């Protein structure tokens, strides 16, 4: 086994970087302890990517009282990786500061690696704030992020980079180019990228293949904002009010903290194709998903297994960006499959850290998507529980014996999507979900499709201490594939089933109807649905609940050109319960259903499909304090907070795709033409789905150590 660590450099680094070949870096911070004399120790962990390992970062105080540097060590993590051809290091420094008031650290130097942007000097700036927050009664902690040393994409393939964004305080994080962030985030070059779209809320970069071949520099800032207005207090007697991101209340609220994230993207020469799994590596199970949350414990070995496949180009390496002393071993399997095993044993100094681990699978001419996970280090391993799983055609049910999770308050359990809680009786904790809800993840493994979810626990908001252990219980259902068919068509999706503590199990159906009578639903075989522009589309949502005194409320509906309702391109139909599309007509309906019509449209540009996603909630009927009773609220700042027990969390339902008939005919002609060339339409669209057989197999994954639980962001409504 080859260790990533090769050399440890101790001592204070006092020289500024002057060597060329800078490829990027990142930093995060957290308060370590308050000293008896009233001073504080603040920990900083930073990563640096360069062509050579000759110098490391040297952070200087730009403003405020930055205190005294009492510890600094740098570890070379990996040098001359066959995939990255670069040097990667992680630094850990501790500063003693007299108060917990904000201050700014900065480092700068020359030069960026040769790039098409003409970027020369670089700078990394961090706004540090470890004051005490009124929402958590704890010191503020910065967001956590990282990338691999080199991101690579062939010029003819679409660029889509999902950056890691994890905030230990559960703040809202925005990603900005440094030139747009302003304030304390000044950079020496601040290069813009006109052909790149940045979704600041989701921290996703998208490009259309127009980037020139060569290395492109990205200088970014991550900012965190509270989800509600808070006050941060400091030991020098001052305080600061931080506002949440409510655009109607304040256009430019100031962030709590800012951290740098800088990296390069190497645009490679065009390849013969962009098909994942063939010309580009594709991750396979059990590779963790992007932004999964993993639990580790001090002194206990932690392991991640990465599997990727590329049948037409050989995988030569896995790029890894991880903590000090993480090791990597590589093995090969048949059919172009390569496996990387990552191992790490957290030390006492890692306790309570949120550690980013990013990885890609690389060939000589291409690279997989980048995935990043977060490893949260605790004092002991989480409880894993005992239970049973039942798998039906589109439903998963898990039942956990309470005796296997002693001392756990079952009201603080949820699934990957935190809005999905569980129910319980005297002996068991239970949850029922459909395979397309609650953050359930889908993986393909040979002749099977696997749907996975995780039950995990969370600390009570606002509490400084806890005496409850952590719970992580993974479960899955496995279905055989019987055939492959084209694409991502939703057809008529099965009922959306959810479980929440106050409402038990409930479900929704989302249908498209033939006319305004809303009696005949479109058959699954008719999808994708084709319409002429300005045709009327009739849709209806219906809820089902065993509780008699409930009503449904449609809080938002939006159209997107992809199946992702949180994508960067969208058009609102309903917002905050208010109709915002001029062609939308609501029809009379009962308390448990909602019928409406809109005129058919399409998105401009290259998009040829439309998906409709609606956010719905279930409320206690007749309660004037529920969200359902509020109805249309045009001023979002006047919306009341969700009342526990009065209403469910908000859940997205998606229907589609819809196509304009002429576009569909044109696309059909393209399919026929491509088949004459001998190439597969399925390969060109790079989409596969499946028909599930009636034979079902259940497997309960009771994790005996460390289990992944994907951190799901809340949908933007």
C-alpha positions as CSV (number, residue, x, y, z in Angstrom):
1,X,0.0,0.0,0.0
2,X,1.4,3.3,-1.0
3,X,0.9,6.1,1.4
4,X,0.0,9.6,0.3
5,X,2.2,11.1,3.0
6,X,5.9,11.3,2.2
7,X,7.4,14.2,4.1
8,X,6.5,16.2,7.1
9,X,7.7,19.8,7.4
10,X,7.5,21.3,10.9
11,X,8.0,24.8,12.1
12,X,6.9,28.3,11.1
13,X,7.0,29.0,7.4
14,X,8.0,32.6,7.1
15,X,8.9,33.0,3.4
16,X,6.3,34.0,0.9
17,X,5.8,31.8,-2.1
18,X,7.8,33.0,-5.1
19,X,8.0,29.9,-7.2
20,X,5.8,29.4,-10.2
21,X,3.3,26.7,-10.8
22,X,0.5,27.5,-8.4
23,X,-2.6,25.4,-9.1
24,X,-5.0,26.5,-6.3
25,X,-5.8,26.2,-2.6
26,X,-8.5,26.3,0.1
27,X,-8.8,26.9,3.8
28,X,-11.3,26.4,6.7
29,X,-11.2,27.4,10.3
30,X,-12.8,26.6,13.7
31,X,-12.3,27.6,17.3
32,X,-10.3,25.0,19.2
33,X,-10.6,26.2,22.8
34,X,-10.9,29.2,25.1
35,X,-7.9,29.6,27.4
36,X,-8.1,30.5,31.1
37,X,-6.7,34.0,30.4
38,X,-9.7,34.7,28.1
39,X,-7.7,34.2,24.9
40,X,-8.7,31.7,22.1
41,X,-6.9,29.1,20.0
42,X,-8.2,28.9,16.4
43,X,-7.4,26.0,14.1
44,X,-6.8,26.5,10.4
45,X,-6.6,23.7,7.9
46,X,-5.5,24.6,4.3
47,X,-4.6,22.7,1.2
48,X,-2.3,23.8,-1.6
49,X,-1.8,22.5,-5.1
50,X,1.4,23.3,-7.0
51,X,3.6,21.9,-9.7
52,X,6.5,21.5,-7.3
53,X,6.9,20.9,-3.6
54,X,9.5,23.6,-2.9
55,X,7.5,26.2,-0.9
56,X,4.3,26.2,1.1
57,X,1.7,28.9,2.0
58,X,2.5,31.6,4.5
59,X,-0.5,33.4,5.9
60,X,-0.1,37.0,7.0
61,X,-2.5,39.3,9.0
62,X,-4.3,41.8,6.8
63,X,-6.6,43.4,9.3
64,X,-7.9,43.0,12.8
65,X,-6.0,41.3,15.7
66,X,-4.8,38.0,14.2
67,X,-3.0,37.1,17.4
68,X,0.1,34.9,17.5
69,X,1.0,31.8,15.4
70,X,1.7,29.1,18.0
71,X,1.8,26.0,15.7
72,X,2.4,25.4,12.0
73,X,3.0,22.1,10.2
74,X,2.7,21.1,6.6
75,X,2.5,17.6,5.2
76,X,3.2,16.7,1.6
77,X,0.2,14.5,0.7
78,X,1.0,13.5,-2.8
79,X,3.8,14.3,-5.3
80,X,3.9,13.6,-9.0
81,X,0.7,11.6,-9.2
82,X,0.4,9.9,-12.6
83,X,-2.9,11.7,-13.1
84,X,-2.2,15.1,-11.7
85,X,1.6,15.7,-12.2
86,X,1.6,18.1,-9.2
87,X,2.3,18.5,-5.5
88,X,-0.4,18.5,-3.0
89,X,0.0,19.5,0.7
90,X,-2.1,20.1,3.7
91,X,-1.2,22.6,6.3
92,X,-2.4,22.9,9.9
93,X,-1.8,26.1,11.9
94,X,-3.1,27.3,15.3
95,X,-3.2,30.9,16.2
96,X,-3.7,32.3,19.7
97,X,-6.0,35.4,19.6
98,X,-6.8,37.8,22.5
99,X,-10.5,38.0,21.6
100,X,-12.9,36.1,19.3
101,X,-13.5,39.3,17.2
102,X,-13.2,39.0,13.4
103,X,-9.9,39.4,11.6
104,X,-8.6,38.8,8.0
105,X,-5.7,36.5,6.9
106,X,-4.2,36.7,3.5
107,X,-1.5,35.1,1.5
108,X,-0.3,36.0,-2.0
109,X,2.5,35.3,-4.4
110,X,3.6,34.5,-7.9
111,X,2.8,32.7,-10.1
112,X,-0.1,30.8,-11.4
113,X,0.8,27.8,-13.6
114,X,0.7,28.8,-17.3
115,X,-2.9,29.5,-18.2
116,X,-5.1,30.8,-21.0
117,X,-6.5,33.6,-18.8
118,X,-3.1,35.3,-18.4
119,X,-3.4,35.1,-14.6
120,X,0.0,35.7,-12.9
121,X,-0.2,36.7,-9.3
122,X,-2.5,34.9,-6.9
123,X,-3.9,35.7,-3.5
124,X,-6.0,33.9,-0.9
125,X,-8.0,35.9,1.6
126,X,-10.0,34.6,4.6
127,X,-12.5,36.5,6.8
128,X,-12.3,34.8,10.2
129,X,-15.2,35.1,12.6
130,X,-15.4,32.7,15.6
131,X,-17.8,34.8,17.7
132,X,-20.7,33.2,19.6
133,X,-23.9,32.8,17.6
134,X,-27.3,33.3,19.2
135,X,-28.9,30.5,17.1
136,X,-26.5,27.8,18.3
137,X,-24.9,29.3,21.4
138,X,-21.6,28.1,19.9
139,X,-18.7,29.7,18.1
140,X,-19.1,30.2,14.4
141,X,-17.4,27.8,12.1
142,X,-16.5,28.3,8.5
143,X,-17.8,26.4,5.5
144,X,-15.7,23.4,4.3
145,X,-14.6,22.8,0.7
146,X,-11.8,21.5,-1.5
147,X,-11.1,20.2,-5.0
148,X,-8.7,17.7,-6.5
149,X,-5.4,19.2,-7.7
150,X,-6.3,19.1,-11.4
151,X,-9.8,19.1,-12.9
152,X,-9.7,18.0,-16.5
153,X,-12.3,17.9,-19.3
154,X,-12.1,17.3,-23.0
155,X,-13.0,20.4,-25.0
156,X,-15.9,18.7,-26.8
157,X,-17.6,17.5,-23.6
158,X,-19.9,19.6,-21.5
159,X,-18.3,21.1,-18.3
160,X,-20.3,20.5,-15.2
161,X,-18.5,20.8,-11.9
162,X,-20.3,20.5,-8.6
163,X,-18.2,22.0,-5.8
164,X,-18.3,20.7,-2.3
165,X,-20.2,23.0,0.1
166,X,-20.6,21.9,3.7
167,X,-21.3,24.2,6.5
168,X,-21.0,22.7,10.1
169,X,-23.5,25.3,11.4
170,X,-26.0,24.5,8.6
171,X,-25.8,28.0,7.2
172,X,-26.7,28.9,3.6
173,X,-23.5,29.1,1.5
174,X,-23.0,31.1,-1.6
175,X,-20.1,30.6,-4.1
176,X,-18.9,33.6,-6.0
177,X,-16.1,34.5,-8.3
178,X,-13.7,36.6,-6.2
179,X,-14.2,39.6,-8.6
180,X,-18.0,39.6,-7.6
181,X,-17.6,39.0,-3.9
182,X,-16.1,42.5,-3.1
183,X,-15.4,43.5,0.4
184,X,-12.4,41.7,1.9
185,X,-12.1,39.1,-0.9
186,X,-9.9,41.1,-3.3
187,X,-7.8,39.0,-5.6
188,X,-4.8,40.1,-7.6
189,X,-6.3,39.1,-11.0
190,X,-10.0,38.3,-10.5
191,X,-10.6,36.8,-13.9
192,X,-14.1,36.4,-15.1
193,X,-15.4,33.5,-17.2
194,X,-18.1,34.8,-19.6
195,X,-18.8,31.3,-21.1
196,X,-19.2,29.7,-17.6
197,X,-22.5,29.8,-15.7
198,X,-22.1,29.8,-11.9
199,X,-25.1,28.8,-9.8
200,X,-24.2,30.6,-6.6
201,X,-26.8,28.8,-4.5
202,X,-25.8,25.2,-5.5
203,X,-22.1,26.0,-6.3
204,X,-22.2,24.4,-9.7
205,X,-20.2,25.5,-12.7
206,X,-21.6,24.8,-16.2
207,X,-20.0,25.3,-19.6
208,X,-21.0,24.7,-23.1
209,X,-17.8,23.4,-24.7
210,X,-16.6,26.8,-26.0
211,X,-13.6,27.0,-23.7
212,X,-10.2,27.0,-25.4
213,X,-7.7,24.2,-24.9
214,X,-5.4,24.9,-22.0
215,X,-5.5,25.6,-18.2
216,X,-8.2,27.9,-16.9
217,X,-7.9,29.7,-13.5
218,X,-10.9,29.9,-11.2
219,X,-10.6,32.2,-8.1
220,X,-13.7,31.8,-5.9
221,X,-14.9,32.8,-2.5
222,X,-17.4,30.9,-0.3
223,X,-19.6,32.9,2.0
224,X,-21.9,31.7,4.7
225,X,-25.2,33.4,5.8
226,X,-27.5,32.4,8.6
227,X,-31.0,30.9,7.8
228,X,-32.5,33.5,10.2
229,X,-31.3,36.8,11.6
230,X,-28.8,36.2,14.4
231,X,-26.5,38.2,16.6
232,X,-22.8,37.3,17.0
233,X,-21.3,38.5,20.3
234,X,-17.6,39.0,21.0
235,X,-15.6,39.0,24.3
236,X,-14.5,42.6,23.7
237,X,-18.1,43.7,24.4
238,X,-19.1,44.3,20.7
239,X,-21.7,42.4,18.7
240,X,-22.8,42.1,15.0
241,X,-26.2,41.3,13.5
242,X,-26.1,39.0,10.6
243,X,-29.2,38.8,8.3
244,X,-30.4,35.8,6.4
245,X,-30.6,35.9,2.6
246,X,-34.0,37.4,2.2
247,X,-33.9,39.4,-1.0
248,X,-37.0,41.4,-0.1
249,X,-35.6,42.5,3.2
250,X,-32.0,43.3,2.4
251,X,-30.3,43.3,-1.0
252,X,-26.7,42.8,0.2
253,X,-26.4,41.2,3.6
254,X,-22.9,40.8,4.8
255,X,-21.6,37.2,5.2
256,X,-20.5,35.8,8.5
257,X,-17.2,34.6,7.1
258,X,-15.4,34.2,3.8
259,X,-13.1,31.4,2.7
260,X,-11.1,31.0,-0.5
261,X,-11.4,28.2,-3.0
262,X,-9.1,28.4,-6.0
263,X,-8.4,25.8,-8.6
264,X,-7.6,25.2,-12.2
265,X,-9.5,23.4,-15.0
266,X,-7.5,21.9,-17.8
267,X,-9.4,21.8,-21.0
268,X,-8.0,18.9,-23.0
269,X,-8.0,18.2,-26.8
270,X,-11.3,16.9,-28.1
271,X,-11.9,13.1,-27.8
272,X,-13.9,10.7,-29.9
273,X,-16.9,10.9,-27.5
274,X,-18.1,11.9,-24.0
275,X,-19.9,8.7,-23.0
276,X,-19.4,8.0,-19.4
277,X,-18.3,4.4,-18.6
278,X,-16.6,4.1,-22.0
279,X,-14.5,7.1,-23.0
280,X,-14.9,8.8,-19.7
281,X,-14.7,7.0,-16.3
282,X,-17.9,6.4,-14.5
283,X,-18.2,5.8,-10.8
284,X,-19.8,2.5,-9.7
285,X,-21.2,1.4,-6.3
286,X,-20.0,1.5,-3.5
287,X,-18.4,4.8,-4.4
288,X,-19.9,7.4,-2.1
289,X,-22.1,10.1,-3.6
290,X,-21.1,13.8,-3.9
291,X,-21.6,15.6,-0.5
292,X,-22.2,12.4,1.4
293,X,-21.6,12.8,5.2
294,X,-19.4,10.0,6.7
295,X,-18.9,9.4,10.4
296,X,-15.5,8.4,11.8
297,X,-14.0,8.2,15.3
298,X,-10.7,9.0,16.9
299,X,-8.4,6.0,16.9
300,X,-10.6,3.9,14.6
301,X,-9.7,3.1,11.0
302,X,-11.9,4.8,8.4
303,X,-12.2,3.4,4.9
304,X,-13.7,4.5,1.6
305,X,-13.8,2.3,-1.5
306,X,-13.9,4.0,-4.9
307,X,-14.8,2.0,-8.0
308,X,-14.9,3.3,-11.6
309,X,-15.2,1.9,-15.1
310,X,-13.9,3.1,-18.5
311,X,-14.2,0.3,-21.1
312,X,-12.5,2.1,-24.0
313,X,-9.7,4.0,-22.2
314,X,-7.7,2.7,-19.3
315,X,-8.0,4.3,-15.8
316,X,-4.5,5.2,-14.8
317,X,-5.1,6.7,-11.4
318,X,-7.5,8.2,-8.9
319,X,-6.8,11.8,-7.8
320,X,-7.4,12.2,-4.1
321,X,-7.5,15.3,-2.0
322,X,-7.8,14.2,1.6
323,X,-6.4,14.7,5.1
324,X,-2.9,14.1,6.4
325,X,-1.9,10.4,6.6
326,X,-4.7,9.1,4.3
327,X,-3.4,6.2,2.3
328,X,-4.4,5.0,-1.1
329,X,-4.1,1.6,-2.7
330,X,-5.1,0.7,-6.3
331,X,-6.3,-2.6,-7.8
332,X,-7.7,-3.5,-11.3
333,X,-10.7,-5.7,-12.2
334,X,-12.0,-6.9,-15.6
335,X,-14.0,-4.8,-18.0
336,X,-12.1,-1.6,-17.4
337,X,-12.9,-1.4,-13.7
338,X,-10.4,0.2,-11.3
339,X,-10.6,0.3,-7.5
340,X,-9.1,2.7,-5.1
341,X,-9.2,2.0,-1.3
342,X,-8.6,5.0,1.0
343,X,-7.8,4.4,4.6
344,X,-7.3,6.9,7.4
345,X,-7.2,6.8,11.2
346,X,-8.2,10.1,12.8
347,X,-6.1,11.4,15.7
348,X,-7.2,13.3,18.8
349,X,-6.3,16.5,17.1
350,X,-8.9,15.7,14.4
351,X,-11.8,15.5,17.0
352,X,-14.9,17.5,15.8
353,X,-13.3,18.2,12.4
354,X,-15.4,18.2,9.2
355,X,-12.8,16.9,6.8
356,X,-13.3,17.2,3.0
357,X,-12.2,14.3,0.8
358,X,-12.4,14.8,-3.0
359,X,-11.6,12.3,-5.8
360,X,-11.7,11.7,-9.5
361,X,-10.9,8.7,-11.7
362,X,-8.5,9.7,-14.5
363,X,-7.4,8.3,-17.9
364,X,-4.8,9.8,-20.1
365,X,-7.4,11.8,-22.1
366,X,-10.3,12.3,-19.8
367,X,-11.6,12.4,-16.2
368,X,-14.7,11.3,-14.3
369,X,-16.9,13.8,-12.5
370,X,-15.4,15.1,-9.3
371,X,-17.1,13.9,-6.1
372,X,-16.4,15.2,-2.6
373,X,-17.5,13.8,0.7
374,X,-17.2,15.1,4.3
375,X,-15.8,13.0,7.1
376,X,-17.1,14.1,10.5
377,X,-14.8,13.0,13.3
378,X,-16.4,12.1,16.7
379,X,-15.1,10.5,19.9
380,X,-16.8,7.2,19.3
381,X,-18.4,5.3,16.4
382,X,-22.2,5.7,15.7
383,X,-24.8,3.2,16.8
384,X,-25.9,1.0,13.9
385,X,-29.2,-0.6,15.0
386,X,-31.0,-3.8,14.1
387,X,-34.0,-3.9,11.9
388,X,-35.8,-5.3,8.9
389,X,-36.5,-4.0,5.4
390,X,-39.5,-4.7,3.2
391,X,-39.4,-4.0,-0.5
392,X,-42.4,-3.7,-2.7
393,X,-42.8,-2.6,-6.3
394,X,-41.9,1.1,-5.6
395,X,-42.0,1.3,-1.8
396,X,-39.3,0.7,0.9
397,X,-40.2,0.1,4.5
398,X,-37.7,-0.1,7.4
399,X,-38.5,-1.2,10.9
400,X,-35.8,-0.7,13.6
401,X,-35.9,-2.3,17.1
402,X,-35.6,0.4,19.7
403,X,-33.5,-1.9,22.0
404,X,-30.7,-1.7,19.4
405,X,-30.5,2.1,19.7
406,X,-30.7,2.7,23.5
407,X,-31.0,6.2,24.7
408,X,-31.9,7.6,21.3
409,X,-34.8,10.0,21.0
410,X,-36.6,8.8,17.9
411,X,-37.9,12.3,17.2
412,X,-34.4,13.3,16.2
413,X,-34.0,10.7,13.5
414,X,-34.4,11.4,9.8
415,X,-33.4,10.1,6.4
416,X,-31.0,11.5,3.8
417,X,-33.5,14.3,3.1
418,X,-33.9,15.9,6.6
419,X,-37.5,16.7,5.9
420,X,-38.3,12.9,6.0
421,X,-38.7,11.9,9.6
422,X,-40.0,8.6,11.1
423,X,-42.8,7.3,13.2
424,X,-42.6,5.0,16.2
425,X,-44.4,2.9,18.8
426,X,-43.4,1.4,22.1
427,X,-41.0,-1.1,20.5
428,X,-40.0,0.0,17.0
429,X,-39.0,3.0,14.8
430,X,-40.6,2.8,11.4
431,X,-40.3,4.6,8.0
432,X,-42.0,4.1,4.7
433,X,-40.8,5.9,1.5
434,X,-41.1,5.5,-2.2
435,X,-37.9,4.8,-4.2
436,X,-38.0,8.4,-5.6
437,X,-38.3,10.4,-2.4
438,X,-36.4,11.3,0.8
439,X,-33.1,11.6,-0.9
440,X,-33.0,7.9,-1.9
441,X,-30.0,7.2,-4.1
442,X,-30.0,4.9,-7.1
443,X,-27.0,2.8,-8.3
444,X,-26.6,0.3,-11.1
445,X,-24.6,-2.8,-10.3
446,X,-24.5,-5.4,-13.0
447,X,-28.0,-6.8,-13.6
448,X,-29.5,-5.0,-10.7
449,X,-30.7,-1.5,-9.6
450,X,-30.1,-0.6,-6.0
451,X,-32.0,2.0,-4.1
452,X,-30.3,3.2,-0.9
453,X,-31.2,5.5,2.0
454,X,-29.9,6.1,5.5
455,X,-31.5,6.8,8.9
456,X,-29.3,9.2,10.8
457,X,-29.7,11.3,14.0
458,X,-29.0,15.0,14.5
459,X,-28.4,17.2,17.5
460,X,-31.2,19.3,18.9
461,X,-30.9,22.9,17.5
462,X,-29.6,25.5,20.0
463,X,-28.3,22.9,22.5
464,X,-24.7,23.3,23.6
465,X,-24.3,19.7,24.8
466,X,-25.8,16.3,24.0
467,X,-25.9,13.0,25.9
468,X,-27.3,11.0,23.0
469,X,-25.2,8.8,20.8
470,X,-25.2,9.2,17.0
471,X,-27.2,6.8,14.9
472,X,-26.4,5.7,11.3
473,X,-28.5,2.9,9.8
474,X,-28.2,2.3,6.1
475,X,-30.9,0.2,4.2
476,X,-31.5,-0.7,0.6
477,X,-33.7,-2.5,-1.9
478,X,-32.3,-4.4,-4.9
479,X,-34.3,-4.9,-8.1
480,X,-33.3,-6.9,-11.2
481,X,-33.1,-5.1,-14.5
482,X,-35.0,-6.9,-17.3
483,X,-34.3,-4.5,-20.2
484,X,-32.7,-1.1,-21.1
485,X,-34.9,1.6,-22.6
486,X,-34.1,5.1,-23.7
487,X,-33.6,8.0,-21.4
488,X,-34.8,9.7,-18.3
489,X,-38.5,9.7,-19.0
490,X,-40.5,9.9,-15.8
491,X,-43.6,8.6,-17.5
492,X,-46.3,8.6,-14.8
493,X,-44.2,8.3,-11.7
494,X,-45.5,6.1,-8.9
495,X,-47.0,7.7,-5.8
496,X,-44.6,9.8,-3.8
497,X,-44.6,8.3,-0.3
498,X,-43.2,10.0,2.8
499,X,-43.1,9.4,6.5
500,X,-43.1,12.2,9.2
501,X,-43.4,11.9,12.9
502,X,-46.6,14.0,13.3
503,X,-48.4,12.8,10.2
504,X,-47.3,9.1,9.8
505,X,-47.1,7.8,6.2
506,X,-48.7,9.9,3.5
507,X,-48.4,10.1,-0.3
508,X,-49.0,12.3,-3.3
509,X,-49.8,11.6,-7.0
510,X,-49.0,14.0,-9.8
511,X,-51.0,13.4,-13.0
512,X,-51.4,14.9,-16.5
513,X,-55.0,14.8,-17.7
514,X,-56.6,14.8,-21.2
515,X,-59.0,17.7,-20.6
516,X,-60.4,20.1,-18.1
517,X,-62.7,17.4,-16.5
518,X,-59.6,16.0,-14.8
519,X,-61.1,12.4,-15.0
520,X,-58.8,10.7,-17.5
521,X,-55.1,10.7,-16.8
522,X,-52.5,10.3,-19.6
523,X,-51.3,6.7,-19.9
524,X,-47.6,6.0,-19.1
525,X,-47.0,4.8,-22.6
526,X,-47.8,8.3,-24.0
527,X,-44.7,9.9,-22.4
528,X,-42.8,12.0,-23.4
529,X,-45.9,14.1,-23.9
530,X,-46.0,16.2,-27.1
531,X,-47.8,19.5,-27.4
532,X,-48.1,22.4,-29.8
533,X,-47.1,25.8,-28.4
534,X,-50.0,27.5,-26.6
535,X,-51.9,24.1,-26.2
536,X,-53.4,23.8,-22.8
537,X,-51.8,21.3,-20.4
538,X,-54.1,19.9,-17.6
539,X,-52.4,18.7,-14.4
540,X,-53.5,17.6,-11.0
541,X,-52.0,16.8,-7.6
542,X,-53.7,14.6,-5.1
543,X,-52.7,13.7,-1.5
544,X,-53.5,10.6,0.4
545,X,-53.3,10.4,4.2
546,X,-54.8,8.1,6.9
547,X,-55.3,11.2,9.1
548,X,-58.8,12.6,8.5
549,X,-58.3,16.2,9.4
550,X,-55.7,17.3,6.8
551,X,-55.5,19.5,3.8
552,X,-52.9,19.9,1.0
553,X,-51.3,23.1,-0.1
554,X,-49.2,23.7,-3.3
555,X,-46.6,26.2,-2.3
556,X,-44.7,26.4,-5.6
557,X,-44.4,25.1,-9.1
558,X,-41.6,25.7,-11.5
559,X,-40.6,24.5,-14.9
560,X,-37.0,23.4,-15.7
561,X,-35.4,22.1,-18.9
562,X,-34.0,19.1,-16.9
563,X,-35.4,16.7,-14.3
564,X,-33.6,18.6,-11.6
565,X,-36.0,21.1,-9.9
566,X,-33.1,23.0,-8.4
567,X,-31.2,23.5,-11.6
568,X,-29.9,27.0,-12.6
569,X,-32.5,27.5,-15.4
570,X,-36.1,27.6,-14.3
571,X,-39.4,29.4,-14.8
572,X,-41.8,29.9,-11.9
573,X,-45.5,29.1,-12.3
574,X,-46.4,29.3,-8.6
575,X,-44.3,31.1,-6.0
576,X,-45.1,31.3,-2.3
577,X,-48.6,30.0,-3.0
578,X,-49.2,32.7,-5.6
579,X,-49.8,32.1,-9.3
580,X,-47.1,34.1,-11.3
581,X,-47.8,32.7,-14.8
582,X,-50.3,34.7,-16.9
583,X,-51.7,31.6,-18.6
584,X,-52.2,29.6,-15.4
585,X,-55.8,28.7,-14.4
586,X,-56.8,27.1,-11.1
587,X,-59.9,24.8,-11.1
588,X,-62.2,24.1,-8.2
589,X,-60.8,21.4,-6.0
590,X,-61.2,19.8,-2.6
591,X,-58.8,20.0,0.4
592,X,-56.8,17.0,-0.7
593,X,-56.3,17.8,-4.4
594,X,-55.3,20.7,-6.7
595,X,-56.1,21.0,-10.4
596,X,-54.7,23.6,-12.8
597,X,-53.9,24.3,-16.5
598,X,-51.1,26.2,-18.3
599,X,-50.3,26.9,-21.9
600,X,-47.5,24.9,-23.4
601,X,-44.2,26.6,-23.9
602,X,-40.5,25.7,-24.4
603,X,-37.3,27.1,-23.1
604,X,-35.2,29.2,-25.4
605,X,-31.8,28.0,-26.6
606,X,-30.9,24.3,-27.1
607,X,-33.4,22.9,-24.6
608,X,-36.1,20.7,-26.1
609,X,-37.8,19.4,-23.0
610,X,-39.8,20.8,-20.1
611,X,-40.3,19.3,-16.6
612,X,-42.8,20.6,-14.1
613,X,-41.9,20.3,-10.3
614,X,-44.3,21.4,-7.5
615,X,-43.5,21.8,-3.9
616,X,-46.4,20.6,-1.7
617,X,-47.1,20.3,2.0
618,X,-49.8,18.7,4.2
619,X,-51.4,20.6,7.0
620,X,-53.8,20.2,9.9
621,X,-57.1,21.4,8.5
622,X,-58.7,24.3,10.1
623,X,-55.7,25.5,12.0
624,X,-55.2,29.3,11.2
625,X,-51.5,29.1,12.1
626,X,-50.5,26.6,9.4
627,X,-48.9,27.5,6.1
628,X,-51.9,26.1,4.3
629,X,-54.1,28.7,6.0
630,X,-51.8,31.5,4.9
631,X,-52.4,30.8,1.2
632,X,-50.7,33.2,-1.2
633,X,-48.0,35.3,0.5
634,X,-46.5,37.8,-2.0
635,X,-44.0,39.2,0.6
636,X,-41.8,36.2,1.5
637,X,-40.6,37.9,4.6
638,X,-44.1,37.6,6.1
639,X,-44.2,33.9,5.8
640,X,-44.5,32.2,9.2
641,X,-42.0,29.5,10.3
642,X,-43.2,26.0,9.9
643,X,-45.2,25.0,12.9
644,X,-44.2,21.7,14.3
645,X,-47.1,19.3,14.3
646,X,-49.2,21.7,12.2
647,X,-47.8,20.8,8.8
648,X,-45.3,18.5,7.0
649,X,-42.1,19.6,5.4
650,X,-42.2,20.7,1.8
651,X,-41.7,18.0,-0.8
652,X,-41.0,18.2,-4.5
653,X,-43.1,16.2,-7.0
654,X,-41.9,16.2,-10.7
655,X,-43.7,15.4,-13.9
656,X,-42.5,15.2,-17.5
657,X,-40.9,15.5,-19.9
658,X,-43.1,17.7,-22.2
659,X,-42.0,18.5,-25.7
660,X,-43.1,20.8,-28.5
661,X,-44.4,18.5,-31.2
662,X,-42.3,19.9,-34.0
663,X,-39.1,19.6,-31.9
664,X,-40.1,16.0,-31.1
665,X,-40.5,15.2,-34.8
666,X,-37.1,16.8,-35.5
667,X,-35.5,14.8,-32.7
668,X,-37.1,11.6,-34.0
669,X,-35.6,12.2,-37.4
670,X,-32.2,12.7,-35.8
671,X,-32.5,9.4,-34.0
672,X,-33.3,7.6,-37.3
673,X,-30.5,9.3,-39.0
674,X,-28.0,8.3,-36.3
675,X,-29.1,4.7,-36.4
676,X,-28.2,4.6,-40.1
677,X,-24.7,5.5,-39.2
678,X,-24.5,2.4,-37.0
679,X,-24.2,4.3,-33.8
680,X,-26.7,3.9,-31.0
681,X,-29.1,6.7,-30.1
682,X,-28.8,5.5,-26.5
683,X,-25.1,6.1,-26.5
684,X,-25.4,9.6,-28.0
685,X,-27.9,10.7,-25.4
686,X,-25.9,9.0,-22.7
687,X,-29.1,8.1,-20.8
688,X,-30.2,4.7,-19.5
689,X,-33.2,3.7,-17.4
690,X,-34.9,0.4,-16.7
691,X,-38.1,-1.5,-16.2
692,X,-38.2,-3.2,-12.9
693,X,-39.3,-6.8,-12.6
694,X,-41.8,-7.9,-10.1
695,X,-39.1,-10.0,-8.4
696,X,-37.7,-7.9,-5.6
697,X,-34.9,-8.5,-3.1
698,X,-34.3,-6.6,0.1
699,X,-31.1,-6.0,1.9
700,X,-30.6,-4.2,5.1
701,X,-27.2,-2.6,5.3
702,X,-26.5,-2.2,9.1
703,X,-23.2,-0.4,9.0
704,X,-20.7,-1.8,11.5
705,X,-18.5,1.3,11.5
706,X,-18.8,4.2,9.3
707,X,-21.8,4.8,7.0
708,X,-22.5,7.4,4.4
709,X,-25.5,9.7,4.8
710,X,-25.8,12.2,2.1
711,X,-26.2,15.8,3.2
712,X,-29.2,17.1,1.3
713,X,-29.8,20.7,0.6
714,X,-33.2,22.1,1.0
715,X,-35.0,22.9,-2.2
716,X,-35.3,26.6,-3.1
717,X,-39.0,27.4,-3.2
